Amino acid sequence: MAIRILLEISDMDGDESPEIAFYHYDEDATEMMDYDYSLYASSSQANGRYDVISEDAVEAHGDGDIDTYDEKLYLQLADAFAQFKGFQSKR
């Protein structure tokens, strides 16, 4: 089973602190709007350290249980992905 996640950096709530959105797609999705579910991470202190998930995290590491470890994985991914915010394509 393929795991397809689109990540997006955007200031969704207008507080000048960008959120990281996660859009999850199943294997059959062919359009960007065909995602199954989405959630986002935000920084409660507006310091670039992501510590809040918009809703319950989804099962992320394959143990069949949705728990704080799943949330931690999403927050770690958000922290890592935020480092790309200055990336400019050279194409």
N, C-alpha and C positions, 0 to 999 in steps of 0.2 A: 504494500500500500504506500503510495507516494504521499508525502506531506508537503503541501504548498501553502506558504504564508507570504503575503505581501506586507512590507513594513513601510510606513509613511511618517515623516516628521512634519508636523503642522501645528500651528497655534489654534487649536479648535475652539477654545473658549475666550480668546481675545485678551488673555492676561499677560501677554508678552513672554510667556514661558511655554515652549512648544511641547506638545504631547507626542507620543509615539503610538501610532495606530497599528494594530495587527489584524489583517484580513485573512481568514482561513478559507481555503478552497478545497473542494473535493477533486478527485481525479478527472471528473468529467466536465469541469468548468471550462468554458471557452471564452468568456467575456470577463472583463474586470469587475463588473457589477454582479457576477454570479457567485459571490462569496457566500459561504454557509453561515458564518457568524463573524463578529468583530468585537474587539475590545481595545482599550487604550490604556497606556501608562502615563502618569503625570508626576510632576515634581511638586510636592506640597510646599516646599520652601523656595520654589522657583530658582533653584541653584544648579539645575542640570542633573541632579541625582534623583533617579526615578524610584519612588517609594509607594505609589498608589496605583492600584488597578481599578479600572472603571466599574467592573462587576466581577462576579466570581470568575476566577481563571478557569480555563478548560483543562482537562487532563493532558499533560504535556510529556510526561516521562514514562508512560506505558505501564504503570502499576494498577490501572483501573480505578484509582481513587483520586478525586479532586481534593487537593489539600494545600496547605501553605507552601509546600515544596514546589507545586506547580506555579503558584503566584511568584515565588522567588525566581524561578526560571524565566518567566516573562519579564520581571524587573531587571534581571541580569542582561537579558537580550536587549531590552530598551537602553540600558546604560551603555552597552557596547555599540549599538546602532547609532546612538546620539553622537558618537565620535565622528560619524560620517557627515554631519550637518554642513560642513564646509566644502564637501566634495563637489567638483564641477566636472562634468563630462568633457573630454577632449575631442569627441567626435564631431 
